[in-house]
Amino acid sequence: MPPSPDRAAGAGPVVADRHGLVPSEAVLPAGRDTAGWGVHRVMGLETEYGVHAPANPGAGHSVLSVEVVNAYADLVTSRGGTVAGTEWDYGEESPLVDARGWQLPRSAAHPTQLTDQPLMGEDGSPVHLLTNLVLPNGARLYVDHAHPEYSSPETTNPLDAMVWDQAGDLVALTASERIAAAPGEPQVLLYKNNTDNKSVSYGAHENYLVARGLDFEELARHLVPFFTVRQVICGAGRVGLGVTGSGPGFQISQRADFFEEQVGLETTVRRPIVNTRDEPHADADRYRRLHVIIGDANLSQYATWLRCGMTALVLSMIELGTAPEVELMDPVAALQRISHDPTLRATVPLVRPLEGPGPGGSREATGLEILRVYLEAAERHVHHFGMGDKATLDVLNAWRESVETLGTEPAAMADRLDWVAKYQLLSGYRQRHGLDWDHPRLGMMDLQYADLRPDKGLYQAMLRRGSLRRLVPDEKIRDAVGSPPRDTRAWARGRTVDVYGRHVVGASWDTLLVREDGEGPLYRFHQREPLAGSAEQLPGVFDEPAAEGSYGRLLEALARVQAGPHRHHGHP
């Protein structure tokens, strides 16, 4: 956990408890509540991988995705490990509940919104191969309609969120390699990108726990402009303009052209900048889960870390009432205009001039200028509330350095940001060979950047030769493939799967269903508090699984932590 903060003079008091940094009551403005402090809050990422089988072009993407999931299960169990290839506990899912206070009828929902039911085959019958795994690291690997998806376990800070997200890339890669190693099996290739350039886009989602008491309209009002402009740091870069990529050019974001609304419930049609799905996977009276669907799939460790860190700080500002007032005239148009200009000079119309020095009272501003307003507000916010822990200051300093460098010498960020790295690489190739941006070779290089294979992916090649920064060593990523975060309920979930996997008959983010044997009683344990079930709260429970009475001790431990500690502010 982070050290005690070095508070600036005049900042409010902060106390440290065994869970990390928690604000004292005196710090919080009247009537405000928070589910985080600085960059610390419960968060996680979801990646839908692009899937392709060159030697089997007729294979459906759903079938290929099922192969990926089953290949990983086979790999882990062949090495003596355990995965919970169980029914996902869909009873805990509520994808049609809208945060604005209503529920969409099932008859009106797009089929891809019905994530609370198992995968169905083309003939309408359930698919009985494994389509869902709960992994020993607490993550979920499953088939999300036409893509294999890795949903990382819950973490409490942006660096850990990045680590367990990158662990998912290793999971996906090893599954692909397992398929390729089988005699006679056509290779299944996986890509960490967001579009097939044939009008289809697939997601790289983020999830952040926020206080239930925060008015959702206020949350959305501040998030719409921030999500519109944060792409200048965390875009993944894309060759081609428009949903089919047929327009010549290079743009900052892979996802920008696929969004049509400011706020809404859908995730695959009429995509909104702010998604309203109200599915907290936690105590619904205290928390909501912000489901962010607008992010790109980042390969860069730095970009992933900063994306989560910036967003956590903006959420902290919104919860405590210090977020800047920014209003775009047309956010959807602004999203695409900013994305289409890698020079970062494009301006977008504002309802009112920006606060502070910035563009000097103009009703137009660049994405970088708007992002700077959020940065300066975050710096004031951190100073005022004494959020001086290292993790928070590291994000804040990196945000400042990124904004300043992009404003003076964007190419210097090629060692940290995906879109800049890709733009520099492809621009150099294009100029050497005299190619226009619509040349097919550049489109193939764009795809190759996202290839997970170490010997084929351009990102992987750049990483090997030191052209891109690493924030953590490879060993830490590999460790995260098999081990869950120690400070959230993912510890209880992942370790139960790993050590007591034969007893696990069902799971979801906030439930565990266990049974001693096929005829024994079924126990359902609720984990409504995301910080309950940590390693600290379950000492020794997973040390001797074969010892007499160990299953009984597991039941006692899960029962003890299922209610979780009640802490008003919830997170370190």
Buried (B, 14 or more C-beta within 10 A) or exposed (E): BBEEBEBEEEBBEBEBEEBBBBBEEEBBEEEBBBBBBBBBBBBBBBBBBBBBBEEBEEBBBBBBBBBBBBBBBBBBEEEEBBBBBBBBBBEBBBBBBBBEEEEBEEEEBEEBBBBBEBBEBEEEEEBEBBBBBBBBBBBBBBBBBBBBBBBBBBBBBBBBBBBBBBBBBBBBBBBBBBBBEEEEBBBBBBBBBBBBBEEBBBBBBBBBBBBBBBEBEEBBBBBBBBBBBBBBBBBBBBBBBBBBBEBEBBBBBBBBBBBEBBBBBBBBEEBBBBBBBBBBBBBBEBBBBBBBBBBBBBBBBBBBBBBBBBBBBBBBBBBBBBBBEBEBEBBBEBBBBBBBBBEBEBBBBBEEBBEEEBBEEEBBBBBBBBBBBBBBBBBEBBBBBBBBBEBBBBBBEBBBBBBEBBBEEBEEBBBBBBBBBBBBBBBEBBEEEEBEBBBEEBBEBBBBBBBBBEEEBBBBBBBEEEBBEEBBEEEBBEBBBBBBBBBBBBBBBBBBBBBBBEBBBBBBBBBBBBBBEEEEEEBBBBBBBBBBBBBEBBEEBBEEBEEEEBBEBBBEBBEBBBEBBEBEBBBB
